[in-house]
């Protein structure tokens, strides 16, 4: 497989991953599952995930974003 093909495959995988996260959100993280509302406090959600949820939830949310 050439370098160009490898890059195209990685790009396709990343697009599919983004589509999966946006079209089928993780209900365990409380993302897009009826919580709604507007967050006007900067970094509140990041701090909440870091201190009140598992580290894997924090990583998944921040890398996903």
C-alpha positions in Angstrom: 0.0 0.0 0.0 1.4 3.4 -1.0 1.7 6.3 1.3 -1.1 8.1 -0.4 -3.5 5.2 0.0 -2.5 4.9 3.7 -3.4 8.6 4.2 -6.7 8.2 2.4 -7.6 5.2 4.5 -6.7 7.0 7.8 -8.8 10.0 6.6 -11.8 7.8 5.9 -11.5 6.1 9.3 -11.4 9.5 11.0 -14.4 10.8 9.1 -16.4 7.6 10.0 -15.4 8.0 13.7 -16.6 11.6 13.7 -19.9 10.6 12.1 -20.4 7.8 14.6 -19.8 10.2 17.6 -22.1 12.9 16.2 -24.9 10.8 14.8 -24.9 8.2 17.6 -23.8 9.9 20.8 -22.8 7.9 23.9 -25.8 7.9 26.3 -23.4 6.9 29.2 -21.7 10.2 28.9 -24.9 12.2 28.9 -24.1 13.7 25.5 -27.1 14.7 23.4 -29.5 12.7 25.5 -32.0 15.3 26.5 -29.8 17.3 28.9 -29.9 20.4 26.7 -29.3 23.9 27.9 -26.6 26.4 27.4 -23.3 26.3 29.3 -22.1 29.9 30.0 -19.3 28.9 32.4 -16.0 28.3 30.5 -14.5 24.8 31.0 -17.3 23.7 33.4 -18.0 20.5 31.5 -14.3 19.7 31.2 -13.8 20.1 35.0 -17.0 18.2 35.8 -15.8 15.3 33.7 -12.3 15.3 35.1 -13.4 15.4 38.8 -16.7 13.7 38.9 -16.6 11.0 36.2 -14.1 8.4 35.1 -10.9 9.4 33.4 -11.9 7.4 30.3 -15.1 9.5 30.0 -12.9 12.6 30.2 -10.5 11.4 27.5 -13.3 10.2 25.3 -15.2 13.5 25.5 -12.1 15.7 25.0 -10.5 13.7 22.2 -13.9 13.4 20.5 -14.3 17.1 20.6 
